[in-house]
Amino acid sequence: MPHSILWSLVLALHLVSIIMWVGGGAYAAVILRPSLNLLDQTQRNSVHLQTMARFFKGLTHAIPTALITGWMLVLHEGGFANAPWTTNAMQLLGLIMAVLFVRMYMGTYQKLRRAIRPQASGFDSVRKQVLIIVALGILAVLSACLGHPFV
């Protein structure tokens, strides 16, 4: 496999992971969560918990993949010392997003998952945390775009 095809595939894997992470979070918080209000509370809680379980399981793969492929691309382009500030900003935002996800997954989500009767406030907390992660993800994408100007 030619060298450039390999790195194109690494970039594609990086982008697909970011799309799942940021796009999935935006969908869950902005579209799915408000739509669940059409269901009664028991159904709403069940659908919400099942959705979060599947989404978060996917993120346990997408997040490490995004970070690792990002670092591989930086190393391929000359290393961290030669990276533009936008790449470093993107990396910082990605690491913050990952820490926030782990905090949410290990904290609020586990409390909801274990609760006999999960409360709406717990779901609202997850939604707010996901929206923060999405906002940081959008900033990271903007940083990536700033780092590669069109000539």
C-alpha positions as CSV (number, residue, x, y, z in Angstrom):
1,M,0.0,0.0,0.0
2,P,1.6,3.3,-1.0
3,H,2.6,5.6,1.8
4,S,0.1,8.4,1.0
5,I,-2.9,6.0,0.9
6,L,-2.0,4.7,4.3
7,W,-2.0,8.2,5.8
8,S,-5.2,9.1,3.9
9,L,-6.8,6.1,5.6
10,V,-5.5,7.2,9.0
11,L,-6.9,10.7,8.4
12,A,-10.3,9.1,7.3
13,L,-10.4,7.0,10.5
14,H,-9.6,10.1,12.5
15,L,-12.4,12.1,10.9
16,V,-15.0,9.2,11.2
17,S,-14.2,9.0,14.9
18,I,-14.6,12.8,15.3
19,I,-17.9,12.7,13.4
20,M,-19.2,10.0,15.6
21,W,-18.1,11.8,18.8
22,V,-19.2,15.3,18.0
23,G,-22.0,14.6,15.6
24,G,-23.4,11.8,17.7
25,G,-23.3,14.1,20.8
26,A,-25.1,16.9,18.9
27,Y,-27.8,14.5,17.6
28,A,-28.3,13.0,21.1
29,A,-28.5,16.4,22.9
30,V,-30.3,18.6,20.4
31,I,-32.6,16.1,18.5
32,L,-33.1,12.9,20.5
33,R,-33.4,14.2,24.0
34,P,-36.2,16.7,23.3
35,S,-38.1,14.2,21.2
36,L,-38.2,11.7,24.1
37,N,-40.6,14.1,25.8
38,L,-43.3,12.6,23.6
39,L,-43.1,9.3,25.6
40,D,-44.3,8.7,29.1
41,Q,-41.6,8.8,31.8
42,T,-41.0,5.1,32.1
43,Q,-40.6,4.7,28.3
44,R,-38.5,7.9,28.1
45,N,-36.1,6.7,30.7
46,S,-35.8,3.3,29.1
47,V,-35.1,4.6,25.6
48,H,-32.8,7.2,26.9
49,L,-30.7,4.7,29.0
50,Q,-30.6,2.3,26.1
51,T,-29.5,5.0,23.7
52,M,-26.8,6.3,26.0
53,A,-25.5,2.8,26.6
54,R,-25.0,2.2,22.9
55,F,-23.7,5.7,22.2
56,F,-21.2,5.6,25.1
57,K,-20.0,2.1,24.2
58,G,-19.3,3.4,20.7
59,L,-17.4,6.4,22.2
60,T,-15.2,4.1,24.2
61,H,-13.8,3.1,20.8
62,A,-14.1,6.4,18.9
63,I,-12.4,8.6,21.5
64,P,-9.2,6.6,21.8
65,T,-9.2,6.1,18.0
66,A,-9.5,9.9,17.4
67,L,-6.7,10.7,19.9
68,I,-4.3,8.0,18.6
69,T,-4.9,8.7,14.9
70,G,-4.5,12.4,15.6
71,W,-1.2,11.9,17.3
72,M,-0.1,9.6,14.5
73,L,-0.9,12.3,12.0
74,V,1.1,14.9,14.0
75,L,4.1,12.6,14.2
76,H,3.8,11.9,10.5
77,E,3.8,15.7,9.7
78,G,7.0,16.3,11.7
79,G,6.2,15.9,15.3
80,F,4.7,18.1,18.1
81,A,7.6,20.6,18.0
82,N,6.8,21.4,14.4
83,A,3.0,21.5,14.8
84,P,1.2,24.8,14.3
85,W,-0.6,26.3,17.3
86,T,-3.9,25.3,15.8
87,T,-2.9,21.6,16.0
88,N,-1.9,22.1,19.6
89,A,-5.2,23.8,20.3
90,M,-7.0,20.9,18.6
91,Q,-5.1,18.4,20.7
92,L,-5.8,20.3,24.0
93,L,-9.5,20.5,23.2
94,G,-9.6,16.8,22.3
95,L,-8.0,15.9,25.6
96,I,-10.4,18.1,27.6
97,M,-13.3,16.5,25.7
98,A,-12.0,13.0,26.6
99,V,-11.6,13.9,30.3
100,L,-15.1,15.3,30.4
101,F,-16.5,12.2,28.7
102,V,-14.8,9.9,31.2
103,R,-16.0,12.1,34.1
104,M,-19.6,12.0,32.8
105,Y,-19.4,8.3,31.9
106,M,-18.0,7.3,35.3
107,G,-20.2,9.7,37.3
108,T,-23.5,10.9,36.2
109,Y,-24.2,8.1,33.7
110,Q,-23.4,5.3,36.1
111,K,-25.7,6.9,38.7
112,L,-28.5,7.0,36.2
113,R,-27.8,3.4,35.0
114,R,-27.9,2.0,38.5
115,A,-30.9,4.0,39.7
116,I,-34.2,2.2,40.2
117,R,-36.1,5.3,39.1
118,P,-33.7,7.6,37.3
119,Q,-34.5,11.3,37.7
120,A,-35.0,13.8,34.9
121,S,-32.3,16.0,36.5
122,G,-29.7,13.2,35.9
123,F,-30.6,13.1,32.2
124,D,-30.5,16.9,32.0
125,S,-27.0,16.8,33.6
126,V,-25.8,14.4,30.9
127,R,-27.3,16.5,28.2
128,K,-25.6,19.7,29.5
129,Q,-22.3,17.8,29.7
130,V,-22.7,16.4,26.2
131,L,-23.5,19.9,24.9
132,I,-20.2,21.2,26.4
133,I,-18.3,18.4,24.7
134,V,-20.0,19.2,21.4
135,A,-19.1,22.9,21.8
136,L,-15.5,22.0,22.4
137,G,-15.6,19.7,19.5
138,I,-16.8,22.4,17.2
139,L,-14.0,24.6,18.4
140,A,-11.6,21.8,17.7
141,V,-12.9,21.5,14.1
142,L,-12.6,25.3,13.7
143,S,-9.0,25.0,14.9
144,A,-8.3,22.3,12.4
145,C,-9.8,24.5,9.6
146,L,-7.7,27.5,10.7
147,G,-4.5,25.3,10.6
148,H,-5.0,24.4,6.9
149,P,-5.7,27.6,4.9
150,F,-6.7,27.3,1.3
151,V,-4.2,28.9,-1.1
